[in-house]
């Protein structure tokens, strides 16, 4: 299905980059001029024009363009390498965001919320990360156990967290998104807020019923290619082992502010993704 194709693409990008790193250590002339084997070009530059459908622009981070093949079937794609050395740039990517609300406590929410909070703390970025849960939620105690707390303003009722957050990362179940987004969530979002998703279900659902996202919102997606516990475990491992983390795809559905791409990239880097590539919310 679509998820399998996305995972295969992530593996392919990683493999190409690993090959590029190996080739970069070879001396000039290692390949004869007439060599017809696999070729790969890796460059960091400002593109003068789009050369394919999988290209993006960023004002904060330094992207790279990888070339998978040569004529007659060239395939190029922009990617961004993450890593803890990129954490300081998250401050610039999140300019204007004063509070991040993470709604839910399923597989992804605990990992992403903790990783974001840890990254912000490491770079002295004073943006609170607050968990929003339904009143009486059985997950309340679990969120408190890992450090989120009402007294600190980092744990609260879902409605209040949505109302007071500049960026809302919606990580509730598919059924809850379908039932509640238009009636109980979107009306509470601040004007000009950023809505973050980790898969494309909600967009597909809205399109199926002839609806769209509110026009004043930025809508972005960051989809780690692994379950939440792995996202958290490898983030923590990355504090000691370079390169640890779960790769992620990202997408921009609406960019009202003109900064949505950088917010998405900053989000992905802050949760520990070592490699980022663009997709679409429906893919």
N, C-alpha and C positions, 0 to 999 in steps of 0.2 A: 504494500500500500504506500501512501504518501510518506508515512513516517519511516518506512524501510528505505525508500529512495533518499530521504533526507539524511539518514544515518550513513548510507553508502557514500553520499556526497561528502559528508564530514570526514569519513575515513579516507576518501580519495584526496581531499585537500591536505590532510595531515601527511599522507604518504608522499605527495608531491613536494611539500615543504621539507620533509626529511631528506628526500633525494636532492633537493636544492642545496641543503646544508652540506651534504656529502660532496656534491660537485664543486662547491665553492672552495673546497680545500685542495682541489686538483690544480697542478701547474698549467700555465698557458700552453696550448698546443697538445694537450693530452689526447685530444681527438683529431684525427686526420681531417683535412678539409672536406673530403668526400664521404665522411662517415654518415651512415643513414640510420643509425640507431635513435633511441628516444632523445628528444631535445627539450630543454626547459629553460625559460628565461624568468628571472626574478628581478623586479626593479622597484624602486621607491621613487615616485615622481608625481608631479602635478599633471593630470591628463588634460590635453587640449580639447578633446572631445570624447564622448562615450564610445567605447569600442564593443560593447556588448550589453546584454540586459542585466548583468549582475555586477553593476558598478555603483559606487556611492561616493558622496563628498563629505568630508569632515573638516571642521575648522579647528579642532582641538587635538586630534590624534594623527599619527603618521601611519597612513595605510601603505599597503604594498599591492602590486598587481602581479598575479602569477599567470603564466601561459602554460596551458596543458599540452598543446600540440602546435604544429605549424601547418601551413597550407597543404592541401586544399581545405582543411577543416579546422581553422584556428579556434581556440576557446580561451578567453581571458576572463579573469575574475579578480575583483578587489577583495582583499582580506585585511584583517587587523590582528596582529599578534598582541595578546594581552600580557599579563605578568605583573608581579608586585611592583616592578619598577615603573609601571604606568599608573599606579595608584594616585600619585600627586596630581595627575591631570584630571582625575575625577572631580576635583573641586571646581575646575573651570567648566566641565561638562554639565555640572549641576547648578550653575549660577542661576539665581532666581528661585530655586527650590528651597523652601525653609522647613518643610516636613515631608517625610515619606510615610505613607500608610500602606501596610501590607495586610490585605484582607484575606482571612482564612488561616487554617492550621492543618493542612493536609500533608502531602509529600514534599512539595516545593517550598511552601511558606516558611517553615521553621529554618530551613537551610538558607534561603535567600535573605530572610530578615536578619539572621545572625551574621551572615557574611557581610551584608551591607553595613550593619552596625559596627562590626569589627574593623572594616576598612575605613569608615568615617572616623573612628576613634584613632586609628593608626596615623591618619594624615591630619588629625586635629580639625576635622570638618564638623562644625557644630550644627548638624542636621539630625534631629531625632528620627529614629525609625520606630514607628508605633504599630503594634498588632491590633487589628480590629476584628472582634468576634461578636457573634450574636449573644444577647443577654442570656445567661444561664448555660453557656457553652461548656461542654465537658473538657474542652481544650484549654480552658482558662488556667488551670493549675499547671499544665505542661508548659505554657508560655511563661508563667511566673518562674518556674523551675530553672529556666535558662536565662533569666535576667530581665525579662520584660515586666513592667510593674506600673500599676495605676498611679502610684505616688510620684513616679518619675515622668509620667505622661507618655509612657511607651506601651501601654496596654489599656484598651478601652472598648466600649461598645462600638460595633461596626459603624452605625450611622454617624456617630460623633467623629470617629477617625476619618471617615470619608469627607465629612464637611470641612474638617480643619487641615487636610493634607493638600499640598500642591502637586504631589505625585501619588497616585493610588495604584498599587500593584494588586490586581485582582486575581487571587489564586484560590478561589472557591470552586466547588464541583461544577461540572458541566450543567447538571440539572438546575443548580441554584443560579448559574449565570443566565440560563434560558428563562427561568421563571421570574427572576428579580431584577435583571439589569435595567430594563427600561422603566420599571415602576418604583424600585426601591434603592437603586444605586445611582444611575445617571442623573436623576433630579437633584441629588445631594452633592454632586461634584462641583467644585469651585469653577467659576468662569475662567477659561484659559488653562485649566489644570491639564496634567499629563496622565493619561490612563495607560497602565502597563499590563500586558498579558503575557502568558507563557505558552500559549498555543492558540491556534486560529479558530477554535470552536465558536466563540462568540460572534466573530465576523460572519462565519458561515450561517449561523442561526439567524442573525439579523437580516442577512440577504435573503434567506429562505422565506421570511415573513414580510419582505418589502420594507425593511427599516434600515437606518444607518446610524452611525454615531453622531452625537451632537456636534454641530459644525465648529464650535469654538474650542474644541478639545484637540490636543495632540494625542494620537493613539499609536503606541509602539509595542513591539513584541520582542522579548528575549526568551529563547527556548533552549535551555541547557540540554545536552544530549545524554542525560543520565537522570536517575531518580534522585530525589532530594537528599537522602542520606549520603549518597556519593558526592553530591555537590558540596555538602558540608565537610565530609571527611577529607576530601582531597584539597579543599581550601585550607583546612588546618594543617594538612601534610605539607602544603606549599610554603608554610612558614619556615620549614626546614629543608625542603627538597625543591629546587627550582624546576619549573615546568609542570608541577602538579596542578590539576584542575580538570574541569569538565568543559570541553568545547561547547560553543553555543552558536546558534543562528540568531539573526536579528532581522526585524522588519519595521518599516514605517508605513502605517496606514493613513494617517493624517498628520500634516505638519503645519499647523496654524501659526506657530511661533517662529518657524524657520530654524529651530534648534533641535527638532525631534531626533534626528540621526545621532547627534552627539550625546543626547540624554540616553538613548538606547545603548550606545557604545559604552558610555560611562557606567551604566547599570551593569552591563555584562562583565566589564573589567572588575567592577567592585565586588561581584560575587565570585570572582576568581577564574573566569574563563581564559585559558591561554591562547585560544584561537577563535576568531569571530568571522563569520561570513554571512552575507546578506541572503535573505529569502523573501517570501511574501507571506502575509498572514494566512492566506489560503493554502500555502504549501508547507 
